[in-house]
Amino acid sequence: MRRIVVICLCGTFIAASNGCSVITAPYRAVKSVVQGGVWVVKKTYVVVKGTTVVVYKIGEYTYEVVKAPIEWALTHDEVESIDGLPVKEAIRRGRVKTAPYVVGGRRYVPMSLEKARDYKEEGIASWYGYESGKMTANGEAFNPDGLSAAHKYLPLPMFVKVTNLNNQKTVIVRVNDRGPFPSIHNAKSGERIIDLSLGAAKKLGFHGKGVARVRVEAIKVKEE
């Protein structure tokens, strides 16, 4: 079975009539998306205009991962340092996954991989989607229409299931960024537990409201 994946590499992930490429990526049919409580991930590498795109597939969800040019600005430029290094240097060295980082003079310490496996929390989610052409905290190009998220304490990257507790809609997102943090306009925004991409917020049905009460829980995944 072959599925067509449409990938737009127009620099900012904004849909356009020209400059996009259609990639045919081989995927085997998924007989069971969840096997013994473990979600099956299909992973494919494709090259578009000299750029390597990693395409992950979990059931109905597709995640396109592109490494951002190092000169791009961060989605959250308030991050001051990561693992004691300038942010871009930490990203270059790959010292991001569970590395402590500093925002507004405050040191945040992400949870360990072991602890993250059992993570489950309820709280307020928000969304962000105006940062096209910017880099996430682990060096990926931010795609507003994709299914990604920012979290202050989870390892980067990892997949989590998010449920909107108001309507029970769910989505699986790839956590690849840091946030949300307190803003100068709203100090309480830092109390939100997750910041979803616009695409994920639409799946959960709250993009028109701005925030929603959600449950976030880690899922177990395996690649096939």
N, C-alpha and C positions, 0 to 999 in steps of 0.2 A: 504494500500500500504506500502511495506517495502523496504527500500533502504539499500544497503551495504556500510558502511563507512569504509575505510581502514585507520587504524591509526598505525603509526610506532613510538614506544616509545623506540628508541635505544639510548637515552640519548642526541643525537645531531640532531635528525630529519633527518639524512642522510639516504637515501634509502639503504636498505640492503636486501640480499636474505634470511637471517635468523633473528630471534628475533623480527619479527613484528607480530602483532595480527590483525585478521579480526574481526571486531565488527559489529553485526547486531543491528542497532538502529531503533526503530520504528518512522517513520515519516508519518503524514497524508498528503495526496495529497494537494498541494496548488492550490485552485481554482483560486485565484487571488493574485499574488505576491504583487501588489500595490493596496491598497484599500483606495480610497479617498485621494491619495497623501501620504499614510502611508505604508511603506514597512513591510510586514509580516515576523516575525522572528520565526523559529521553534527552540526550545532549548531542548537538551537532555543530560542527564548525563550518562556516562558509566564509568566502572572501568576496567583498564587494568593493570595487575601486581601490584595491590595495589595502583595505581595512578588514581585519578579521572580526567576524561577528559570531558570538557564541549564542546559539539558540537552545533554550531549555523548554521542554514541553512536559507539563504535568496535567494529565487529563485534558480538559478544555482550555487550559491556560497556557499561554505562550509568553516567554520572557526573552527579549533580545538584549544581549549585553555587548556593549562596545566600549573599549578603553578610550577615555577622553584624552585629547592632547594636553600635555602637562601645563601648557600656558593658559589653559582655560581657567576662569574664575570658579571658585567653589560655590555650590548652592547655599552653603552656610559659611559666609566669610567671617563670622564671629568666632569660628574655631581658631584659637591662637597657636596651639602646638599639639602634636601627637607624639606620644612616647618620648617627650623631651626634645623633640626635633621640630624644625619648621615644618608646617603641614605638607608642603609639596615634597620635601625631602623624605618624610616618613612614607608618603605614598610611593615615591620612587623605589624605596627600599622594601616595600611590602610589609611595613611595620604598623599595620592598622587594625587587624582583625579583632584582637582583644586588648589593644594598647590603651592605656589611660590618655586622656586628652584634656585640654584646658579651654574653657569658654568663659569670658568675662571674669577672669581671675579665679574661677572655680574649677577644681580638678574632678573630672568624672572618671570613674573606674568601671569599665564594662565587666559583665559577669563572665565566668569561665565557660568553656565549651561544655563541660560536664553539667554545670548548673543550668545552662541555657536549654539543654535537652528537655528539661521538665518545666520550662517557663510557661506560666499561664497567669494572665492578669486582666482585670476589667477596669475600664476608665474611659476618659474622653479622647477621641481621635479627631484630628483636624486634617486638612489636605493642603498641598502646595502644587502649583502647576504653571508658574510664570518664570521658571528658571531654565528655559531652553538654552542650549549652548553653554551650560555650566557643568561642573564636575562634582560628583558625589564624594563623600568622605573617603571612599575606598578607590577613587580614581576612575570611576565609570562615567560615561556620558548620561546625564539625567534625561529621561524620556517622560514628559508629563503624561502622555497617553498610555504609558506602560503600566505594569502592575508591580510597583516597588514601594518602599517605605523608608522612613527615617526613624531611628530609635536611639535613645540615649545610652542604653546599656547592653543590648544584644550584640554578639559577635557579628562582624561583617565579612562576607555576606551569609545569610541564612534564610530559609523559607519559614513563614508563619501563616497560620490560618486566622483570619480576622472575621468576626461575626458582628453585624450591626444588631444590637440587642433590641432596637425599636421595631425592626421588621424581619429579623432572623436571616437576612441575606448574608451570604458568606463569600469570601474570596481568599485565594492564597497569594501572598505577595512575597517578593524577594527584598529583604532588608539590606540596603546597600549604602545607607547614609546616616548621619547623626542629626539628632533633633527630636522633638521641637524644644527650643530654648526660650527662656523669658524674653519678651520683647519690650522695648522702651515704651511702647504704646499699651502693652497688656502684660503685666508681670505674671499674671496667672496662666499665661499661655505655656509656661514652662512646666505646668502641672499635667499637661496632656501626656498620655503615655506613648502615642505614636502619631506620626505625620505621614499620611498616605499620599501617593501620587494622585493627580486628578483622575486618571483612568481607573484606579482602584476605588476612589470615592464614588465614581459613577456606578461601578458595579454594586456598591453597597447602598446606593440610592440616597446619599446625603450631600452630594456636591453642591446642591442649591442652598443648603442650610449652613454649611461651613464646618459644623462639628456634629459628632454623634457619640453616643455611649456604645462602646464595643467591648468584645472579649478578644484578646490576643493570645494565641497558644502556639507553642512550637510544634512542628510536625516532624516525623521521622521520614527521611527520604533515602532512596538508593537509586543509583544510575544504572540503566540497562542499555 
